[in-house]
Amino acid sequence: MIPRLIGVNLVVLKRCVLRAGSCWWALTVLLACNASSQAIQLFEDSSSNFREVNCRVESVENGFTVDTNQQDLDALIDIDVSQTAIESPVELHFSMKTKVHGEIGEYVVYWSSEGETDWKNFRRVLFQPDGQWHRYRLPLADSGRIRAIRFAFGKQPHQLSLSDVILVPPEPWRADDGLKNDQSDLDSTKISVDDLSVTVDSSKHVYVIEDKKTGRVWRSEPVSNWLSLVGIEKQNPRSLTVKMYDRFAKAPLLGEIEVTDDRAVRFSIESASAEVPIAAASRFPPRFSTDLSDGHFVFCDRSCGVLLNQRDATYANWPLRVYGNTHCLDMPWVGLFDEKRGDGMMLLVESPADAEVAFVGHKDGLHWPEVRWLPTLDRFGYKRSVSMRFSDSGGYVALAQRYREYLRQQGRFKTLEEKSREKPLVARLKGAPSLWGDEKSAERYIRTMRPLGVERGIISNCKKPATIDWLNGLGYLTGRYDSYTDILEGKTYFQRDRVDRTAVRSRPGGSPKHGWKLRNGQQMYWRSSACWENAAQAYTPKELSKLPYNARFIDVAAAAELLEDYHPEHTLNRRQDMANRRALYETMNEYGLVIGTEHGNDWATDQVEYIEGAMSGPFWWSSWPAGYLDRPRRDQLTEDYLKYGIGYEHRVPLWELVYHDSVVTTWYWGDTAGLLYEAAPELSDRKDLFNILHGTTPLFWMNGTGYQLPEERHRMLRTFHDTCPLHEVVSFEQMLKHEFVFEDRAVQRTQFANGTTVVVNFSDEPRSCVIGQQSVVLAPRGYFATGPGLLQTRLWNNDSAQTIIRKPGYLTVEADGKRTIENVKCNGRFTAFRTGQQRWNLFVTPGSECELNIVGITGWQTGDQLRVCRMDEFGEVQEEVGKADETGIVRFQSTADSWRFVLIRDLPQPRVTAKRESPISEKPNAN
């Protein structure tokens, strides 16, 4: 039978399709397309109108060529091989030459087997983009009959020729390199520690893990039939080795299985030769499954934490890259737990630099996690390890604590308290939002917002020594934006370098890797981490000798995926890339600076003190141009973003359960409450609630990029005062617990090591719940938090919401003005805080009639002279607006122009007896 070419598909934005005529494939060789050289037209699915695309498909001997210079155009070649009767495993051989114009994407071969309706299986093609012919071979399916094959050549402009495509079975297994197929070594073998055991079923090459503590049995899929089982050797009661032969690489492999004392099973695989490919061995160990009554995944995908039902297929289409940029794992593990019973398993990638984790679906609709190893510089390279770590209760909280303990054992966990002992300025992070803007906006912002309570913050990009000194003296952290990745051509400096010499080459013979593209269309390039230290030395010491910064924000370095660089002058693998990046952070730490970074893949957490972006959930990056700081429109807020990125039903503070007392976290600067406020004000409220629940800080733009200033200043102040006073209390504390109070997950609770408990209601309805011994009704989007010296509540009382935030020297109240709460009666929001022994600053919602008991608020005495004065926008005291009566009560009015005030205590002046001058000095009386 003859394989049939289903079509040459050119897909724009994955929506437009054209099939390019009838073409036929011989069993072993691709024949020429029967259509001559032709222009290809594409059409929208919903339209019959064609439009021209600058792309040509041309028949050549034994194949065809594709030539396009259009960006964002998927070139797909589909081949129907269902009639070939070729059983798996099978090798795919083909010849290809390609020249990529600009950024080099991925070339991928997909296949589907009988009974499948989509393209779940794939292999990446490690291609050479040098414009020369190369021969390639890939191992395809492990078992079953292949139905169709798809070539995908990425979205980048390129010239491509494909020829001589062949499907062939692998060579029969042969003993090699001293390996003998000795069946006497293949008896079932069991190892165990206490109540955890592993048995090897040699007849099917399956592994069975029995956990007597939970009663669960985890059974693996059969190991790939590309890997022939040769022998099993038990090393001791808790470990064994598995000898295998890789039929694709034609090389022996050695697997190790070990049961550890801390209820874990570790699987490792290595090759006798580091030079062989890892393609067929990339899925060892095979995925495991068990019987879960209500299975859920937890993981961090550029986010604080995603909670995913085991039947949810959202993440099933493409693996999560460990330490990637987007669609990734910020921490190198995926948790799977039974929500009803509470027991779970952590799949921990212990060799995280070259790995990804896929969620593979079964016919019953359930998905199971599977590690897939990536080659290192196209080779096997080194020993790879992954462990399955079990917990008998506690769900995802217990799994997070297990990972935290693992980090401790590895010597990779460092608390903020430990960091502050080395750098005392780290304490300035308590209650400090991240504040972005230029120098002009920073000076104006601090002068006007400091009198309103914004007394701490992380301020970047001031360049005048006097301004930096002034801010340092006020208690702020001052730094600059720094980036070592994106460069334009120029002399080595900040975002400048010799592109041809220093830029990454993603593939051998490829062009410089693209980096960020500026709004004006100018393309930046990606500087290799091998050149970062040289760049840092070119300007950082000189800059710090002139500018007294005490902090520094390093963009991209901990956010972007680890890279391989094939540049002949600085070739490096992903592990070396990570080492180079860590070396840069180490250099910055030697300057004594408080270090911040973006996103936060967790290999950097012991080297930084704050991270921007770890609060942001997934899918903002595919919803609107957040990286360009564009305000999203409501229609740009995608279903995935609303469900997984900002949806309270699918978010858990997984990152904070591990790292809350290690790094301060906030939102991505293009995904803040301020940027969402215009499109979806209810989501700005939700972001504030997440900050409260997680004990984290907001991010503001001092120039109005987020909340419009001054128009939305009061909304910005609400975000600050709802989140930052609480953060001061919990910032250095471990998060011990998170739970959903009700089944709909709208009410959630967190607990911190100093005893602080926070309960938040995300719903738009009042919710009754018991907190400790107290029964309360949380207001819509309300909260209840108590901790050392802190009470913070937004409760429902008499059909209205009432807010109280109280700390020593601080009070916020919000109500409808019908009653006195915490010695305050006003129609709106009232905030007051102590700024000295004789002064409190306060501000009130414009249009409020205010009645205050100054004595009750401040603790001053009724005998003191107490008065209220207006305050100008810079905090200067203006005219008096009222004096307290003998009981301490004062009344005054706030307006649109006058809503800032000062409480002042005028103490009686001590009587002073004037000294008489010495008689000798007295002048004689003229009279």
Phi, psi and omega in degrees: 000157186249127172299143183246133175286109181295318179172157168266106186258129174242116190244120176266123180053029176063022182237336189254135187225140168221135174261128191267060172079181181269122177231151185235146180244133169285164183299322184247343185222135175288124178270169182291147172298141182281350174270143179282181179309129187214150171281143182255132175248148179241154178223148175292148179303324186265008185222150176263004181277124179273155170220146183285144175232140183283078182209141179229141170243127186227135179284142176224174181298125178062022179175209180203169177236150174235133181226116178218144172243019181263134177281158176061038177237115179279125174257116183237133176242115181255137182229123177273116179240021186294339183265006185278340181060031177268120179275150174283158359285157181214146176260142174253122177246141176199159174252142182207142166231142183210147174230112183267135180264105178091225185298138180261117176269204180253142168258132187224141171250122176257158169212154175234144181255170180303137181090353178257148183246000180221187186253074184276333187260141181203161169226136173283144178262118178277083193267163178250111184270042185262006179078012180249156177289135175223150179259136183234152173217139182225141171277128179261217194307149176284323184206166180086178181257129181287134181264318184204157179234142177230130170263132176235126188247022173078183186251006184271149174300137180197166170246128188224138171231132181234135184206161171052059179272126187226137169255124181223147175286155178289161176293148178301152178295138177225142175301136185210153175051040175083358179281139177237138178278076186263103185296340179293340178273002189253022174293152177302135186232139183234138173231155183198159168221118180055243187261014181238129183221158176231131176239136176262118174269098188288336183295328180243001187051062180236145178250138182235122178253124178248123179249098184291337181292326179254347183079011182268147173239122178256124183240133182275160165291159175300142175299145181314135179283006165285339183252103181281131178283125185252319182192157177232134180227119179278119183279319180197180184301343185243001182212153176211163175242146179241121178267129182227160175238123180277108185289336178277311180281346183056052184211149176284148177233154179233119175257145178235136176234131183222135171260127186257169182291338184260037174059054178222153173238122182254132175246133176229154176216139178212161180246148177297334178238126179290347187274345184286158177288158180253011188305303184289331182269009188286348182242046173244128005283160175291164181288149180250155175217161178210189182257100178255136179280330180207077188279140176219144173264150167226140179192167177250110176251089188043052191198170175289331179161134179251134174249119191231126174297145184296341178268353182286123184264011184303322184260013187272353187272338183204140184293157173272120179285125175294127183057048176264196182254303174230154187053066193212179174244112177290326171249142191278048179206156173236132177259143175229122184220159176267112185294332180282315183269334177092348180279159184200178181221134174257123173266103188254120178276107183275348172243076197279348188292329186233066185205161171213163181235128179251149172258106187261128183272145172259171181296338180278002178090354178274149178246148181227144184281145182217128176278138175232120182278140174262148176292155173252111186052046176070014183233170173294310169085292190204173181291134180247142182222143174218146180233150172252117185245126191254146173229146185264353179193171173093355176057219184290335178296316179295322179294319177298319179293327176296318179292320178301318178293321176302316178299319177301315180297327179278355182072028186245013181244132183220126182277163175296328177296317177295319179294324181289335176291328177279325180227093184304335180295345177301332179299339179290352177285343182295118179072017186258117172283160172275129186238118183246146177159178178271180186298319181297313180292327180295314181298314180295317183297311183294319180296329182263331184265336177299316176297348179258009171113350181278077187263358176221156178172166177252112188246125182243154169082020166277142187234002178260126180306321181295319178295316180296316177301317179299314180292320177301317181294333179278351177103011179272161168266129182240134180208196177222158173285133179222145179209136182247358185270302190274126184225152165250164181297135177163184177291143183306117180191195177296116179055031173221139175187172177282105189301311184298329184272328190247345184285149178294143167250112186291332178222155178302131179079005183275174179273169180302139182291134177288144172246224182288144174253125181291161181301330180281005179091355181289130184270126172265165182236163188263111178288132179295141178297342175296342183251003184292315183299320178297319178294318181299319181290342182287335183220337187294310181301317180298318181295315182289340176287341182251331186241123187278051177298148172241005180212172178200134177254119181253109185281155166070322192306317180264001182265316187284153179298151175295142189240153165259145182234120181259014176299129186297339182268345178209054178296133179208156177261181185292324178295320177292325177298315177299317180298320178295320180294317177297325178297324177295314178299322179298319177300315181293325177293330179295338176280355180078018183276148169282121191256132172240159179208175184263145169068291174095058162302135199281004173293347183255359190295332179282353184247356181232162181250335177216153184226128174263120177118343182292343176277338184284135179279178181287164169081357171295327184290343177250011183255314179210166183287065184298327180295337177265006176064030175281140173290130179286149166274157180302323182288348177273349180281096189291162179300319179295319179296315181294327183276311186256331183281318185230003180281126185291340180288339187237014176248137169225150182279058184298317179299315183291329176297334177266314197242010186303322181266014179247323178218144173276134184237155177212186182280161171295143188293346174258011184222051184260167176301322180293321181289333180272346192299321182291319183280321186209080183303331179294333178282333171296317175301318182295321177298320176299319179296322177295320176300318180294312183297319185270351182066047182236178187246158176274174174234131181239154171253117184288346181261009178088008178299325177268256171298133177292133179242137004270001188303319184253028182298320182293326177291324175296318179295326176299312178302314182298309187283341173284337190245318191284321175301321176295318181299325177302326184281324189247000192301325182258016186256143175290136170279119185267333191205146167219141179206154171270123184285322180237164186296330181282357175068009182287333178249126184228154184228139171234157179221141184242165189295334180274011177095354179294132176237135181233131174235132184233140175250110181276349186280169179265015179234150174298146180226128178272138176202163178258126180240110187066237177261008188249133175262126183227163173243109179287135177292161170307129186054040182258182184200165175212120180223135174227145179194183180304111179073011186232135164228125180222113183222148166225099189244165181258122184216120180054048175064027176211156180272139178230129184248135172224126170233114187229128173220164174303124179078016184207141176206131167235134178224140173219128180202185185268002176089001182275344185215162178268127179233125178054043177069018181231133171230113178201157180263087182142210185251135183232130176227132178221145179207147183286132176241359179181177182295331184245015188211138166235136170271148176210156172217151188225148174307128179305141179091011182264139166269121190249139172228116186240142166262095186298324180296316180293327181285315191260337186084005175292169183269150179294337179282349179287157175273110187245133181212164178243132177236154172290155176233136178281179187293345180257008175092005180279140182286133179248209187289156178287141177242353178177150175245147178287144175281188185294344177264358181093007182271138176222146180234141178199171185239137172259147179229178179298331181261346184222092181226003175253135184219171178227133168268127185233136173253119177260104180283146176301137180282135178296144178291132180240126177273122182291135177282138173276141177291156178301139179304330181298329183274348182295139177278144178295146179289123183296337181269000000 
